[in-house]
Amino acid sequence: MKNLSLILNVVLFVAVLVLFFLHFSSHTQTKESDSIVVTRSLQANIAYINSDTLLKNYEFSKVASDQLENKKDELQAEYENRARGLQNEIVNFQRNAQNMTIAQARAVEEDLNKKQQNLLRYQETLTQTLILEEAKISNELYDKVANYLRDYGLANNYQFVLTYQKGSGVLYANDSLNITDEIISGLNNAYQLEGQHVDSVDAQ
């Protein structure tokens, strides 16, 4: 789910920009002393999230990852089934070609070539299907995390919520600023409520 991790990083970056804009658009500072207060306020209202940990423990992310993997296995099985069928036809042709006339052999070869081309097109279709499915999941993840971070940041007066993970530009982050567990808990509670709402609607 590398692409999902990338999407999550984009989400967090966008959330930072939104919170930054909302904060400064509603607090116009005209004095140097006020600027100092803003700086201190920013220092006191910065938090970070470990995106790897979030993706690993966010229930929606885990369910979506499993669904995508199952879809991949399903499509792979369909492709392999068609490929085996074509391979069997090729083997049968090679075995019986000596008993065919030239015209018959050419006709079978043309038919097999068409089937090979169709199989290649089918493979491309399956690949595109997986790409679209992953894009759909990534968009859902984006919306869920972005919306929650927006509400959470405003409710808790955070000006910045940064993302921290191995290999990122942040080399050190104080554990006291880590709100990953709290965000995961909130996201999972929201996801659970969504599931209960869907079950309630289906039961009606």
Secondary structure, 3 states (H helix, E strand, C coil): CHHHHHHHHHHHHHHHHHHHHHHHHCCCCCCHHHHHHHHHHHHHCEEEEEHHHHHHHCHHHHHHHHHHHHHHHHHHHHHHHHHHHHHHHHHHHHHHHHHCCHHHHHHHHHHHHHHHHHHHHHHHHHHHHHHHHHHHHHHHHHHHHHHHHHHHHHHCCCCEEEEECCCCCCCCCCHHHECHHHHHHHHHHHHHHHHHHHHHHHHC
